Structures are given as C-alpha cells and as structure tokens.
Amino acid sequence: MADLPQDLRTALEAALSNVPAAQLTSSFQRLSTRYREEQAATSPIMASPADVITYSAYRMPATFAAVRSTLEQVALQLPDFAPVKQLDLGGGTGSAVWAATDVWPSLANVTVLEQVTEAIALGKKLTANAESPAVRTTTWTTGRLDQSTFESADLVTVSYVLSELSTEQQQNLVAQLATQQGLVALIEPGTPGGYERIVAARDQLIAAGHSVIAPCPHDLACPIPRGRDWCHFTSRVNRSAVHRRTKGAELGFEDEKFSYVVTSPTLRAHAANRVLRHPQQRKGLVSLRLCTDAGELREELVSKRQGPLYRTARNTEFGDPWPT
Ligand SMILES: C[S@@+](CC[C@H](N)C(=O)[O-])C[C@H]1O[C@@H](n2cnc3c(N)ncnc32)[C@H](O)[C@@H]1O
C-alpha cells in the first residue's frame, strides 16, 4: 500500500474542498473514458482547470502509488543510488515528483516538463508547502516533449505519458532518453497496450546500450507470450472520501495495475528472478511464477520443509525480487 504523503493529502484536500461534486463526476466520466482508449492525443486530454482538479482527485493517488512501487524496486537493486537531480517529463500535477522524493530524500533539484499550464498551476499549488525542500522548489516548465531537448538528470521519470504520444513521438522520445547518463523510468497503465509500449521502449533502450535495472532480471527478449499475457504489477491504493465520490465507487481501496521498465546506460544490477503473479499458497507449499535471469518463465515450488526459504516465500509479494 503506497499512501500519499500526509503533506500532499492535506494540500489535495484543500484544493478539492470547494469543488462541486457534480463537476468532479462529469469531468471524471470524460477523462476516464478518454484515458481508457489509450489513443495518441492530437490535443491535451487533461486540458481545463476542471479536468486537472479531477485528475488530481482520482488519478494522483494511483499514479503516485505506481511510480513509488516502481522506484522502490529500483532502490532495492541499487541501494547506493542517491540521485540529486530528477527530470519528470509529462509530469502533469507532479505525482512522480512526490513519489521519487519519497523514495530518495537525496533529491534536491527537480524539474517538471508539462504542456498543460493548468496542470502546472495545480502542481505548484500542491507543492507550495511540501515538507521536502526538493518538492517545494520544483521547477515547473511549460513545454512539449516532442519539441524539447532535455537536460541530463540522475533520474528521468515518464509516467503514464507514452499512450498520449504517436508511435513516432514515442520512438523519438525514447531515442532522446537513451542519451541520458542517469536512470530512465517509464511507467504505463498495466494493460496489454501499456505493456507493448513498455516492451518497445525497453528494446529500444537496450539496443542503445542501456541495461534493465527493474523489473526484468535480464536484458534478453521478454519471454511473456505476446497476445496471451502481459507483464504488469499492482499497487493497492487507499481511496479518500473525495476519491470515492469522484468515481462513484464504494470500496475504500483499489488496485492500480501498471507496467514499467527502468534502465541505466552505466549501472548494471537486477534481481535474480522477479515474481510475476500473486504467490499461490497451498498447504505447506508456496508457488511462485518467476521471470528468471536466463530470460525464461518458470514456476518455483517452495515447501515447508525448506524452512527459512518457505517463510520468506510466504512473505513475498507479486512484483518482488526472488529470493527477496
Ligand atoms: C495521464 S497524464 C500523467 C501525468 C503524470 N505524469 C502522472 O503520472 O500522474 C499525461 C501527462 O502527459 C502530458 N503530455 C502528454 N503529451 C505531452 C507532450 N507532447 N508534451 C508535454 N506533455 C505531454 C499531459 O499533458 C499530461 O499531463
């Protein structure tokens, strides 16, 4: 469970306090239908102040959770990685900034590049009183990804953006990311389409000399049978009252599905295996579906007789490295 930091929750509650429920519900219907299409946008999808505030109510908790879970896995693989500079491309209202600084308090210099001025206005408002100096002093730049040359950074985040770009724009963006010296983190919805975009970007980055830090335990071809399955993970998100009202939802939580890849042109580190499903627990047995460092998919059964390994397996979660 990746809850929003308390200072972000407080800022969101203040920003949302005077927004009529009917406005949130109607913007939510339009935005969620459009985002589900996963079609490249010829003009910004989240365009008006009403869209932006609605996005912050129902998507920021989920995109924060997905980015945080992703970066947590990177921190496990690279315990000495202490980034100072983050560049967040298509940053919207800033979820990835909050997530990255939550994982790496070493961050001190953060820039968001975003095309929608209303998203930047809300992002600035939300970060104005953040506890983290890095979040508070974020530089918000208005601009288009397809018309910009990026400065280098220790960490570049591109979260839930690729689907809004044409295939050619995605390839141009990834080609530019491949020239970065720092880590490149791409996160997409955990749908077949999101996975395809991540695999295409992964292949392009590897061809340009990058190595995968997470989730893949290898730089070989993805072994998941295309068209029949797709690699994705989940993060549980608590729904606040306004989140539930915006979506017309009753449950107090939701599971955000996401696909991701994080690569580096210089660092080499990855898990020995990655757990690709919720581990199945049967009497005295835990069954793990793994992607291995040989670039293969494999089931591993861990039995109670294996003592400490069994106890570790029982506490292992979907998306974790194995052995943990
Ligand atoms: C679904 S939102 C994701 C926002 C944020 N990264 C997050 O994870 O919550 C996609 C964002 O990408 C921005 N975007 C899409 N295409 C862009 C482009 N060509 N240049 C700059 N920003 C772009 C949109 O304006 C929007 O804010």
The ligand as an ORCA input file, in Angstrom:
! r2SCAN-3c Opt
* xyz 0 1
  C      -2.035     10.848    -17.857
  S      -1.148     12.298    -17.505
  C       0.145     11.717    -16.423
  C       0.629     12.808    -15.530
  C       1.701     12.390    -14.535
  N       2.928     12.008    -15.196
  C       1.197     11.278    -13.640
  O       1.802     10.190    -13.647
  O       0.212     11.477    -12.931
  C      -0.195     12.570    -19.004
  C       0.511     13.906    -18.972
  O       1.417     13.987    -20.068
  C       1.322     15.273    -20.611
  N       1.735     15.210    -22.020
  C       1.236     14.412    -22.977
  N       1.841     14.670    -24.162
  C       2.734     15.645    -23.934
  C       3.655     16.347    -24.756
  N       3.761     16.081    -26.047
  N       4.419     17.294    -24.182
  C       4.320     17.557    -22.841
  N       3.462     16.955    -22.022
  C       2.671     15.997    -22.555
  C      -0.152     15.606    -20.476
  O      -0.409     16.972    -20.616
  C      -0.465     15.069    -19.107
  O      -0.234     15.994    -18.093
*
